[in-house]
Amino acid sequence: MGTEDKKQRAAREALKWLDDARLIGVGTGSTVNHFIDALRDLRGRLDGAVSSSVASTQRLKAMGIPVLDLNAAGALPVYVDGADEANSRLQLIKGGGGALTREKIVAAVSKRFICIVDDSKLVRVLGGFPLPVEVIPMARSHVARELVKLGGRPDWRRDFITDNGNHILDVHGLTILDPPALETEINQITGVVSVGIFARRPADVLLVGESTGVRTIRG
Ligand code: 5RP
């Protein structure tokens, strides 16, 4: 079974975790695209969604699902999103698609965060995937120098501007043994908008698409 099929399995399983929610948070990426496609059957039941990116907003609207401003929506019962890496404590690296800041905001206001991945994303130690850090453009070089001091090799994601008008540094070479501590440390660097470590607010449920089915890991 290929990776896309595994992503689709995890995405469909997430439907079972929505309970009777009428308003949901929706993340970004290819796995989430499968989830949005799977929402087709629930359209009539949903009042709408809060989206973490322009790309997901377009896909949701094309599906006929209203997209609400988070400031108007308030707290959300459930948020479904993918990840680039996940460990057994449900701590994540996210931001491969560059939507990490809005994803962090939606995760922060959601009661339950359901993370959907294929089994290639499960790791023992986070950091194999280059860690995305969203930065204010004028601070890019300063933040890069600070990240070098932390042992990383930052690489500017050229030709990419986030939905918030910022730049992304992808940090290679980190072995993240204490994800909450590194999340806090990188957040303190002046010019950082957000860091793609989701450890202070990890997922609550991880649905892992495998060739034999979907594994559920609870926090
Ligand atoms: C986007 C993200 C995505 O969740 C992450 O990159 C996973 O993407 P995919 O489902 O395409 O593998 O964090 O910012």
Residues whose N, C-alpha, C, O or C-beta is under 5 A from the ligand:
A	BS01	5RP	T28 G29 S30 T31 V32 G82 A83 D84 K94 G95 G96 G97 G98 A99 L100
